[in-house]
Amino acid sequence: MAPATDRPKVDVHADAARPSRGHEGDLDPDCADGYRESGLGYTRIQGALKNPGHSVARSTVANVPKDQGIPPAPDRPSSWRTFLRAHWGAIAAADFFTTEVWTPRGLVTYYTLFVLDLRSRRVHVAGSTPTPDAGFMAQAARRLTDAVDGFLAGHRVLIGDRDSKGTEGFRRIIQDAGVRIVLTPVQ
């Protein structure tokens, strides 16, 4: 790569640097120069051009896609809720609920593992047992990740809490199937 001093300076005429007013919504009185960025990252591109020594106005960078007939990218909301909604099809969440059951031996607590598909809000009961040990958890993980009809087929992320019932074997089977486990923060 040649040093920046060997490169020609970009000479931009003042009229060429002015954004066109042909697109409705380009004018934004809240922005310093009166024009919105349209989510294209014009300032970022301008900064990247400075690295090799090119000095270009942000408005010139904004005009290049317009001059080539490329419409502005849609505004991209950046809230966590919007992010989750955009990726709901790939995210599932798992947890336990308990049920008290009367048996001949008395009251027994059953632990039920369930998984929720965030997009469809469909709930899958992976299993229920009075003793959620490593064997139960491994079997539940194998059923959830079955290639033919596993509930987690097509999911890339499983959100879970930090419950000790989520054994190392359970996590390993889930992760080996290509599903990343994200643990919720400690509360």
C-alpha positions as CSV (number, residue, x, y, z in Angstrom):
1,M,0.0,0.0,0.0
2,A,1.4,3.4,-1.0
3,P,1.9,6.0,1.7
4,A,-0.8,8.6,2.0
5,T,1.5,11.3,0.6
6,D,1.6,9.6,-2.8
7,R,-2.1,9.6,-3.2
8,P,-3.9,12.5,-4.9
9,K,-5.9,14.8,-2.8
10,V,-9.6,14.6,-3.4
11,D,-10.8,18.0,-4.5
12,V,-14.5,18.4,-3.8
13,H,-16.3,21.4,-5.2
14,A,-18.6,23.1,-2.7
15,D,-21.7,22.5,-4.8
16,A,-20.9,18.8,-5.2
17,A,-20.8,18.4,-1.4
18,R,-24.4,19.6,-0.9
19,P,-26.8,16.7,-0.4
20,S,-29.6,16.6,-3.1
21,R,-33.0,17.5,-1.9
22,G,-34.7,15.1,-4.3
23,H,-35.7,12.5,-1.6
24,E,-38.4,13.2,0.8
25,G,-37.3,12.9,4.4
26,D,-33.6,13.7,3.8
27,L,-34.0,17.1,5.5
28,D,-33.7,16.8,9.3
29,P,-33.6,20.1,11.3
30,D,-32.2,18.2,14.3
31,C,-29.0,17.3,12.6
32,A,-26.0,19.7,12.7
33,D,-25.9,20.0,8.9
34,G,-29.6,19.6,8.4
35,Y,-29.5,16.1,6.9
36,R,-30.0,12.8,8.5
37,E,-27.5,9.9,8.1
38,S,-30.1,7.4,6.8
39,G,-28.4,4.5,8.7
40,L,-25.7,4.1,6.1
41,G,-22.9,5.1,8.4
42,Y,-21.6,8.1,6.4
43,T,-19.5,9.4,9.3
44,R,-17.9,5.9,9.7
45,I,-17.1,5.7,6.0
46,Q,-15.7,9.2,6.1
47,G,-13.5,8.2,9.0
48,A,-12.3,5.1,7.2
49,L,-11.3,7.3,4.2
50,K,-9.2,9.5,6.5
51,N,-7.0,6.5,7.4
52,P,-5.3,6.3,4.0
53,G,-5.2,10.1,3.8
54,H,-8.3,11.1,1.9
55,S,-10.2,14.1,3.2
56,V,-13.8,13.9,2.1
57,A,-16.9,15.7,3.5
58,R,-19.5,13.5,5.1
59,S,-22.1,14.9,2.7
60,T,-20.0,13.8,-0.2
61,V,-20.0,10.2,1.1
62,A,-23.8,10.5,1.5
63,N,-24.2,11.6,-2.1
64,V,-22.3,8.7,-3.7
65,P,-25.0,6.0,-3.1
66,K,-27.7,8.5,-4.1
67,D,-25.8,9.4,-7.4
68,Q,-25.6,5.7,-8.2
69,G,-29.3,5.2,-7.6
70,I,-28.9,3.2,-4.4
71,P,-31.7,4.1,-2.0
72,P,-30.9,4.9,1.7
73,A,-31.0,1.9,4.0
74,P,-34.1,1.8,6.2
75,D,-33.8,3.2,9.7
76,R,-32.6,0.4,11.9
77,P,-34.1,0.5,15.4
78,S,-31.5,-0.6,18.0
79,S,-33.5,-1.5,21.1
80,W,-33.0,-4.9,22.7
81,R,-36.7,-5.7,22.2
82,T,-36.3,-5.0,18.4
83,F,-33.2,-7.2,18.3
84,L,-35.0,-10.1,20.0
85,R,-38.0,-9.8,17.7
86,A,-35.7,-9.8,14.6
87,H,-34.1,-13.1,15.9
88,W,-37.0,-14.8,17.6
89,G,-37.0,-17.7,15.2
90,A,-33.5,-18.7,16.3
91,I,-34.0,-18.2,20.1
92,A,-35.6,-20.6,22.6
93,A,-35.7,-20.4,26.4
94,A,-35.7,-23.2,28.9
95,D,-36.6,-23.4,32.6
96,F,-38.3,-25.6,35.2
97,F,-41.6,-25.4,37.0
98,T,-42.6,-27.5,39.9
99,T,-45.8,-29.4,40.7
100,E,-46.8,-30.9,44.0
101,V,-48.3,-34.4,43.4
102,W,-50.0,-36.6,46.0
103,T,-48.7,-40.1,45.9
104,P,-49.1,-43.2,48.2
105,R,-45.9,-42.0,49.8
106,G,-47.2,-38.5,50.4
107,L,-46.6,-35.2,48.7
108,V,-43.9,-35.3,46.1
109,T,-42.4,-32.4,44.1
110,Y,-42.1,-33.0,40.4
111,Y,-39.7,-30.8,38.3
112,T,-40.8,-30.2,34.8
113,L,-38.4,-29.0,32.1
114,F,-40.0,-26.9,29.4
115,V,-38.7,-25.0,26.4
116,L,-40.4,-21.9,24.9
117,D,-39.9,-20.9,21.2
118,L,-39.9,-17.1,21.3
119,R,-41.3,-16.6,17.9
120,S,-44.4,-18.9,18.0
121,R,-44.7,-18.8,21.9
122,R,-45.1,-22.6,21.6
123,V,-44.1,-24.5,24.7
124,H,-42.5,-27.9,24.6
125,V,-42.5,-30.1,27.8
126,A,-39.1,-31.9,27.7
127,G,-39.8,-34.1,30.7
128,S,-41.0,-34.3,34.3
129,T,-39.3,-36.1,37.2
130,P,-39.1,-36.0,41.0
131,T,-35.3,-36.2,40.6
132,P,-33.8,-34.1,37.8
133,D,-30.4,-35.7,37.9
134,A,-27.7,-35.9,35.2
135,G,-29.3,-38.8,33.5
136,F,-32.7,-37.1,33.1
137,M,-31.1,-33.9,31.9
138,A,-28.9,-35.8,29.3
139,Q,-32.0,-37.6,27.9
140,A,-33.9,-34.4,27.8
141,A,-31.0,-32.7,25.8
142,R,-30.9,-35.6,23.4
143,R,-34.7,-35.4,22.7
144,L,-34.5,-31.6,22.3
145,T,-31.6,-31.7,19.8
146,D,-32.8,-34.7,17.8
147,A,-32.1,-34.0,14.1
148,V,-35.5,-35.2,12.9
149,D,-38.0,-33.9,15.4
150,G,-36.1,-32.1,18.2
151,F,-37.7,-29.0,19.4
152,L,-34.4,-27.1,19.2
153,A,-34.0,-27.9,15.5
154,G,-33.5,-24.6,13.7
155,H,-32.7,-22.7,16.9
156,R,-29.2,-21.2,17.4
157,V,-29.5,-19.9,21.0
158,L,-31.0,-21.4,24.2
159,I,-31.5,-19.0,27.0
160,G,-31.4,-20.6,30.5
161,D,-31.0,-19.7,34.1
162,R,-28.1,-20.6,36.3
163,D,-30.0,-23.4,38.0
164,S,-27.7,-26.3,39.2
165,K,-30.1,-28.7,37.4
166,G,-28.6,-27.6,34.1
167,T,-25.7,-30.1,34.3
168,E,-22.5,-30.1,32.3
169,G,-23.7,-33.1,30.3
170,F,-26.9,-31.2,29.3
171,R,-24.9,-28.1,28.2
172,R,-22.4,-30.2,26.3
173,I,-25.1,-32.1,24.3
174,I,-27.0,-28.9,23.5
175,Q,-23.8,-27.1,22.4
176,D,-22.6,-30.1,20.3
177,A,-25.8,-29.8,18.4
178,G,-24.8,-26.2,17.4
179,V,-27.0,-24.4,19.9
180,R,-25.3,-21.8,22.0
181,I,-26.4,-21.6,25.6
182,V,-26.8,-18.1,27.1
183,L,-27.2,-17.9,30.8
184,T,-29.3,-15.2,32.4
185,P,-27.6,-12.7,34.7
186,V,-27.3,-13.5,38.4
187,Q,-30.2,-11.8,40.3
